[in-house]
């Protein structure tokens, strides 16, 4: 009898198929619950009780060890609108790999995705990332939702030699904000998202179609995003001038500021007909209401970050009509998932059906697992983090948010560790099913994403 046959003869037998039970078969047949697994010392205890001696790396039945994946998200706090769809994304990821994932070693590995809440706090984001690495023992990290979440997690991963994939963080704070240089990047951390240069272009695309004096009142807070956007060499000021626009800087205010009278008075006095910036949703709500109260009525209000979400615009009632923003994901985007083949429209429709909420741009967070799953499929030794990060680095993948590749060169890879994703201009208008719809109004950077309407001036 061969050693393989002996292993089979020593294993429990399925009474119907007459074949040896695999580890997954046993758990399914026995109905072993999570509490029972914990009481028996985890999956290893259950497997030992079955007489399975295949070892942690998988064995003759083709089943590999469990792969753990960390995910840090702001589920609570002032950035919670970014994390709103993350539980839905997690459910979709789990459904896609419910039967495991075949890695480059030819074995099917159970996947365990562990999501932890940053509570919208950068220090906590770093803490939970370290906990996922040192205590949970994850094999790779995922993170999304602004530099306040992504940067501290990426820094922990770089320090602790942990492969990390991120999105929803403009690449300048991800890269330059962490000390990267044009010729010297990072080993363990890779980001797929657009940059300030893309945002500047899509904002200018809107304003160029409106009749204004081309003077912008800028709201840049004293946080990772605000400081990156305010940088005169690499931030928004470096693009306003060449684009034919001048700006008035409102100054680095603190997130959570309640009174924006000083900034509004400054903009009114200068005659600004546009206001722009990168504000968190609660601050923008206060700012915009105070603008209207103090009779500062710009032709265009194009605000990054704060105006991404339908919930933020709905809070303004009728005063949300005509507000504009960048658009990095929508049902209108002509892409489909590498993992399941679902289209952007189908993904948004499913989200609305399952949650009862309107689609929201952070559904794009789904792509971090697309990238991780693809990398693991090309990793021959999942115990070797050098192999995992090498597979990430060599990603060339069509995702639900477009192409992701860190090796194309050109504007798609302006610096190492960055893959630029498509960005278009969008404006909120009264909707039919929901109070407001976000429509694409300009697409110079991504002509394959259809324009749905022409931009309009705000009416008061």
Secondary structure as GFF3:
##gff-version 3
##sequence-region A 1 460
A	DSSP	alpha_helix	3	10	.	.	.	ID=ss1
A	DSSP	alpha_helix	23	30	.	.	.	ID=ss2
A	DSSP	alpha_helix	34	39	.	.	.	ID=ss3
A	DSSP	alpha_helix	43	50	.	.	.	ID=ss4
A	DSSP	beta_strand	63	73	.	.	.	ID=ss5
A	DSSP	alpha_helix	80	83	.	.	.	ID=ss6
A	DSSP	alpha_helix	86	96	.	.	.	ID=ss7
A	DSSP	beta_strand	101	102	.	.	.	ID=ss8
A	DSSP	beta_strand	108	117	.	.	.	ID=ss9
A	DSSP	alpha_helix	122	134	.	.	.	ID=ss10
A	DSSP	beta_strand	140	143	.	.	.	ID=ss11
A	DSSP	alpha_helix	146	159	.	.	.	ID=ss12
A	DSSP	beta_strand	164	167	.	.	.	ID=ss13
A	DSSP	alpha_helix	171	175	.	.	.	ID=ss14
A	DSSP	three_ten_helix	176	178	.	.	.	ID=ss15
A	DSSP	beta_strand	189	192	.	.	.	ID=ss16
A	DSSP	alpha_helix	196	207	.	.	.	ID=ss17
A	DSSP	beta_strand	215	220	.	.	.	ID=ss18
A	DSSP	alpha_helix	224	230	.	.	.	ID=ss19
A	DSSP	alpha_helix	237	240	.	.	.	ID=ss20
A	DSSP	beta_strand	246	249	.	.	.	ID=ss21
A	DSSP	alpha_helix	261	270	.	.	.	ID=ss22
A	DSSP	beta_strand	274	279	.	.	.	ID=ss23
A	DSSP	alpha_helix	281	293	.	.	.	ID=ss24
A	DSSP	beta_strand	300	305	.	.	.	ID=ss25
A	DSSP	three_ten_helix	306	308	.	.	.	ID=ss26
A	DSSP	alpha_helix	310	314	.	.	.	ID=ss27
A	DSSP	three_ten_helix	317	320	.	.	.	ID=ss28
A	DSSP	beta_strand	324	327	.	.	.	ID=ss29
A	DSSP	alpha_helix	344	355	.	.	.	ID=ss30
A	DSSP	three_ten_helix	361	366	.	.	.	ID=ss31
A	DSSP	alpha_helix	367	377	.	.	.	ID=ss32
A	DSSP	alpha_helix	385	393	.	.	.	ID=ss33
A	DSSP	beta_strand	396	399	.	.	.	ID=ss34
A	DSSP	beta_strand	402	405	.	.	.	ID=ss35
A	DSSP	three_ten_helix	410	413	.	.	.	ID=ss36
A	DSSP	beta_strand	418	419	.	.	.	ID=ss37
A	DSSP	beta_strand	424	430	.	.	.	ID=ss38
A	DSSP	beta_strand	436	442	.	.	.	ID=ss39
###
